[in-house]
Amino acid sequence: MESLPTARLATDSVCWTLHGGLAASAVADAADDLLSLHALAKEARERAYAPYSLFRVGAAIRMDGKVFTGANVENASYGGTICAERSAIVAAVSAGCRRLELLAVSTGAEAGSPLGQRSPCGLCRQVVGEFAAETLLVLLDAGRDADGRLLADIVPFELLMPWRFRLDP
């Protein structure tokens, strides 16, 4: 896979890595909301049910201006498992929401681990894509640095799934 264009932006509490040519101004406008969602995703991760993989994931989303959370829930049949991202989206859609504006994902992956170990699976990407606003930003938690700052990757959703299947292009 080719290297993605990135930029770095550091504050007192967060080290942001911006992917796909994202401008710092795009993230600045959503930074407070993304950090609030991240805190909720981290809380949701603590409620995950992951006795088989031991890989706990939490997600928080903003859909139609409302916030929802979800956690991964594993099942002995494996096929019955639901990911955190889909769990949050199902709650939002059940409440009548349809436009996904922001997504934050918090995993138990090691600090600084590669994006591929922390990003939504293909099935979740397709479900996210069903509801994604054109400007959907995804925060992927990368742990904390030695100074205790959050390491956060911000990825435009189109970069995660540029050619997703759509019935209505």
C-alpha positions in Angstrom: 0.0 0.0 0.0 1.3 3.4 -0.9 2.0 6.0 1.8 -0.9 8.4 2.6 -0.2 12.1 2.7 -0.2 13.2 6.4 0.2 16.3 8.4 0.8 16.6 12.1 -0.7 19.0 14.5 0.0 19.1 18.3 -1.7 20.8 21.1 -1.2 20.5 24.9 -3.6 17.5 25.1 -3.6 15.9 21.6 -1.2 14.9 18.8 -3.3 14.8 15.7 -2.2 13.0 12.5 -4.3 14.2 9.6 -4.6 11.8 6.7 -5.5 12.3 3.0 -4.5 15.9 2.7 -6.9 17.1 5.4 -6.3 20.7 6.3 -5.7 21.6 9.9 -8.7 24.1 9.6 -11.0 21.2 8.8 -10.1 19.4 12.0 -10.0 22.6 14.1 -13.7 23.1 13.3 -14.6 19.6 14.6 -11.9 19.1 17.2 -14.0 19.7 20.3 -16.8 17.4 19.0 -14.2 14.7 18.0 -12.6 14.8 21.5 -16.0 14.6 23.2 -16.9 11.6 21.0 -13.5 10.0 21.7 -14.2 10.2 25.5 -17.5 8.5 25.0 -16.0 5.9 22.7 -13.4 5.1 25.3 -16.2 4.7 27.9 -18.1 2.4 25.6 -15.0 0.3 25.0 -15.0 -0.5 28.8 -18.5 -2.0 28.3 -17.5 -4.2 25.4 -18.1 -7.9 25.6 -15.0 -9.6 24.1 -14.3 -12.9 25.9 -13.0 -14.5 22.7 -10.7 -12.0 21.0 -10.1 -9.9 24.2 -10.0 -6.9 21.8 -12.4 -4.4 23.2 -13.7 -1.6 20.9 -15.9 1.4 21.6 -17.4 3.8 19.1 -19.2 7.1 19.4 -21.0 8.8 16.5 -22.9 12.0 15.8 -25.9 11.4 13.5 -28.4 14.1 12.7 -26.8 16.1 15.6 -27.4 13.4 18.2 -24.8 11.3 19.9 -24.8 7.5 20.2 -22.3 5.0 21.4 -21.7 1.3 20.8 -19.3 -1.5 21.9 -18.3 -4.7 20.3 -20.4 -7.7 21.4 -18.9 -11.0 20.6 -20.7 -14.3 20.4 -19.5 -17.9 20.6 -20.9 -18.5 17.0 -18.5 -15.7 15.8 -21.0 -14.8 13.0 -23.3 -13.3 15.7 -20.7 -10.8 16.7 -21.4 -7.2 16.2 -18.7 -4.5 16.0 -18.8 -1.3 18.0 -19.3 1.0 14.9 -22.3 -1.0 13.8 -23.7 -1.2 17.3 -23.7 2.7 17.5 -25.2 3.0 14.0 -28.0 0.6 14.8 -28.9 2.6 17.9 -28.9 5.8 15.9 -31.0 4.4 13.0 -33.4 2.9 15.5 -33.9 6.4 16.9 -34.7 7.7 13.4 -31.3 9.2 12.5 -29.9 8.9 9.0 -26.9 11.2 8.4 -23.6 10.2 10.0 -21.5 13.3 10.7 -18.6 12.2 12.9 -17.2 8.9 14.1 -14.7 8.2 16.9 -13.3 4.7 17.5 -11.3 3.6 20.6 -9.6 0.2 20.6 -7.3 -1.7 23.0 -4.5 -1.6 20.4 -1.0 -0.7 21.5 -0.1 3.0 21.5 1.1 4.1 18.1 0.0 0.8 16.4 -0.7 0.9 12.6 -4.0 2.2 11.3 -4.9 -1.2 10.0 -5.0 -2.6 13.5 -7.4 0.2 14.7 -9.6 1.1 11.7 -13.1 -0.3 11.1 -13.5 -3.6 9.4 -14.8 -3.9 5.9 -18.3 -4.7 6.9 -18.4 -1.7 9.3 -17.0 0.5 6.5 -19.8 -0.5 4.2 -22.5 0.2 6.9 -20.8 3.5 7.8 -20.9 4.4 4.1 -24.6 3.8 3.9 -25.1 6.8 6.2 -21.9 8.8 5.8 -22.1 12.6 5.2 -19.8 13.8 2.4 -17.6 15.4 5.0 -17.5 12.5 7.5 -14.3 12.6 9.6 -13.2 9.4 11.5 -11.1 9.7 14.7 -9.0 6.6 15.3 -7.5 6.4 18.8 -3.8 5.5 18.8 -3.3 5.6 22.6 -1.2 8.1 24.5 2.3 9.5 24.0 5.0 9.6 26.8 3.6 13.0 27.9 0.1 11.6 28.2 -1.3 13.3 25.1 -3.9 11.5 23.1 -2.6 10.2 19.8 -5.4 10.7 17.3 -5.5 9.8 13.6 -8.1 11.8 11.7 -9.1 10.2 8.4 -11.8 11.4 5.9 -14.2 8.5 5.4 -13.7 8.6 1.6 -10.1 7.6 2.2 -11.2 4.5 4.2 -13.7 3.3 1.5 -13.5 5.3 -1.7 -15.4 2.9 -3.9 -18.1 1.5 -1.6 -21.1 -0.1 -3.1 -24.1 2.2 -3.4 -27.5 1.7 -4.8 -28.0 5.4 -5.5 -24.6 6.9 -6.6 
